[in-house]
């Protein structure tokens, strides 16, 4: 590389790093807005972070250990406890294909039928969102 090209390359690097030049200003703006966003998200142990969402996957994830054999009483109490605790989302289990999975080998939370969900949540008059995971 000749001396003039080296100098041009060095100038471009300098422009990027100091916020001047073609892309330097855009990069500087992105950095500044990112710093503000990160600063506004910082909290402490005693504060509330509105940007953090809590998901309870006890039934869906735990069902992998017990073939989704949870009693309605357990699931209902977990649902109520999650609402009282301010949990944002509760995963109830899977919406698995009854043709691919033998219903006799799994509890009902492997299949999450509408009537089973309604038996626990009714109309879900809470801010908590309920979900199931597709499993085909």
Beta strands, then each sheet from edge to edge (+ up, - down):
strand 1: 55-56
strand 2: 89-96
strand 3: 129-135
sheet 1: 1+ 2+ 3+
end
